[in-house]
Amino acid sequence: MARSAINNTHKKSKIGQQISLANKISTKDIESFLAQENRRDLLRFITCGSVDDGKSTLIGRLLYDSQSLLEDQIQSLHTDSKKFGTQGEALDFALLVDGLAAEREQGITIDVAYRFFSTDKRKFIVADTPGHEQYTRNMITGASTADLAVILVDATQGLLTQTKRHAYLVSIMGIKQVILAINKIDLINYKQDTVNKIALNFQIHARKFGFDQITVIPVSALLGDNITNISKKMRWYQGPTLMQALERASTSSEITNQKINHWAMPVQLVNRPNADFRGFSGTIVSGNISIGDEIRVTASGQTARVKEIIAPNSTLSKKGEFAKRGEAITLNLIEYIDISRGDVLTLANSPISSSDQFEATLIWLDQALGLSGRSYELILATQQATATITSIKHRIDVNTLDKNVCTKLEINDIALCNIALNKPIAFEKYTNLKELGGFILVDRFSNATVAAGLIHHSLRRADNIHTQALSITKPDREKLHGHKGKVIWFTGLSGSGKSTLANALEVELHGHGQHTYLLDGDNIRQGLNKDLGFTESDRVENIRRIAEVAKLMMDAGLIVMTAFISPFKREREMARDLIGKENFIEVFVNTPLNVCEKRDPKGLYKKAREGTLPNFSGISSPYEEPDNPDITITVSTISNQLSILKDYLKLKS
């Protein structure tokens, strides 16, 4: 059946009506109106589905029918609809979202587009996300703050692979409310049987995803059927319109309060406007806080009572007054305790868990590979810590939901991983509280966000393993040796002379009565790292183990020399951070590749050039030169090289 034309007249926009009304009413009435606007709650939702299911058209229709457009936007819609040849006189509502003609001509949305509209009952923020598999990270971004998902299905196509994939992605992001909008219902002559079949197939597919509510609504985004008004062409449909379903849906605050009612607030700022005031600012992520409540700092366990709560528009100081979830506040406390940005505050009688090891789902967002043993900066709320992926348990095929073994993470991969931190952080399960269960991983060199993470639980080993206090400490051992422990880290290409130089330095140090040990790459791979190969992930793990061993030996008061190619900057920086910058000396043996290849003492370059030795640094695998090494060796003779090292270490001849 051909699509009927849409009447291109439109009532004056809501904003225009409000402006006209404001000219006739008093300031008091305007203030009352604004107060009413502020009291309306906010629902965030995401639209998703396969390509060409009509997501942008649906959002455009919602904007149009809710009268949230300005007059010039309406005029542009009419003009552009004719320009792009919309069928008959129908308006092309997708133009309101896609915007640029170039994007419109491609017919796809390639990024997350956020739109705002409102009705008399509620305010909305909607994220229009891409349907293509390669833009999984974009969809995850949109879903991360959503309370509800509108999953579109083209009635003429039924459930497609991408639709099923998006249902899974929505579920792992903790969204429990789903509206299945079966679009283009007019193209199947409004047949109930087709709608029932699609709805049943989706419900069967979604059983394993744990949705609390699935609302099925047959719609025509282009013609307006069941968008804001019940369609007269589907007498058999007795459910709500899409707008009614959105107005009735629960917000994240309501959902969270059903699961967690204890108060928690990550501290964003220590507020010191003058010497007489010290406040602690942040946004409440769960529960309520009242005047007189006793609060606890999760990290230190210190407690204090609330004297005053300062909100943007008021100050609360009377007993019984309180602030609730979602409010940005500043706390003024009766007792003085040490609180810093990154601390998480709770009520003293309901503390939150903390741990330094988690099982989490990672959604990989970067072109650079994610590898076990590589370290990143983790940010959870206002907390920061150094994080290492200790293991990749399996990667999830988002199309089949199969769990596949993998050793590395590529862009858009979703995997179950173990994460270890350099210090405990406060957390909740992501399914209970997104704000304290969701985190990002940031590359420490590029500052790019490489992954989004969802915490499942703390690892039991984190609770069972504790640091043992020892009677003999590093300073005691250093005093016995007569010198400080340190690590001298030699890096350079194969054949650069690292091992030869490190061995010569150890002889020199030994001659000065200093206690040393040399960790050489080949020797370590015959024992401790015998199980590792030369893939990128194995190289990362090789250096991580060496760094841990070197740290232990340094703690014993030894001067440790390591002679490894250690080709990646990230791992050398990880070693520096682990060992301590004050104890770490990076020596770059900067021998040119052609010289190393000419020497080729082990015949490795020849094999690499012949293609029989894969992943060889400098040939088929990269070697990343240090940016700022402590020492750079460019001279060729051992005596000159040793002279440079002795000068740096202040050794006498």
Secondary structure as UniProt FT lines:
FT   HELIX           14..22
FT   TURN            23..24
FT   HELIX           27..39
FT   STRAND          42..49
FT   TURN            51..52
FT   HELIX           55..65
FT   TURN            66..67
FT   HELIX           71..83
FT   TURN            84..85
FT   TURN            88..89
FT   TURN            93..94
FT   HELIX           95..98
FT   HELIX           101..106
FT   STRAND          113..118
FT   STRAND          123..128
FT   HELIX           133..135
FT   HELIX           136..143
FT   TURN            144..145
FT   STRAND          148..154
FT   TURN            155..157
FT   HELIX           161..172
FT   TURN            173..174
FT   STRAND          177..183
FT   HELIX           185..188
FT   TURN            189..190
FT   HELIX           192..206
FT   HELIX           207..209
FT   STRAND          213..218
FT   TURN            221..224
FT   TURN            226..228
FT   TURN            232..233
FT   TURN            235..236
FT   HELIX           242..248
FT   HELIX           252..259
FT   STRAND          264..266
FT   STRAND          269..271
FT   TURN            275..276
FT   STRAND          279..283
FT   STRAND          289..290
FT   TURN            291..292
FT   STRAND          294..297
FT   TURN            298..300
FT   STRAND          303..311
FT   TURN            312..313
FT   STRAND          314..316
FT   TURN            319..320
FT   STRAND          322..323
FT   TURN            325..326
FT   STRAND          328..333
FT   TURN            341..342
FT   STRAND          344..347
FT   TURN            348..349
FT   STRAND          354..364
FT   STRAND          370..371
FT   TURN            372..373
FT   STRAND          375..380
FT   TURN            381..382
FT   STRAND          383..396
FT   TURN            398..400
FT   STRAND          403..404
FT   STRAND          408..409
FT   TURN            411..412
FT   STRAND          414..426
FT   TURN            430..432
FT   HELIX           434..437
FT   STRAND          438..442
FT   TURN            444..446
FT   STRAND          449..458
FT   HELIX           460..464
FT   HELIX           474..481
FT   STRAND          486..491
FT   TURN            494..495
FT   HELIX           498..511
FT   TURN            512..513
FT   STRAND          516..520
FT   HELIX           521..525
FT   TURN            526..531
FT   HELIX           536..555
FT   TURN            556..557
FT   STRAND          559..563
FT   HELIX           569..579
FT   HELIX           581..583
FT   STRAND          584..589
FT   HELIX           593..599
FT   TURN            601..602
FT   HELIX           604..610
FT   TURN            618..620
FT   STRAND          631..633
FT   HELIX           638..649
//
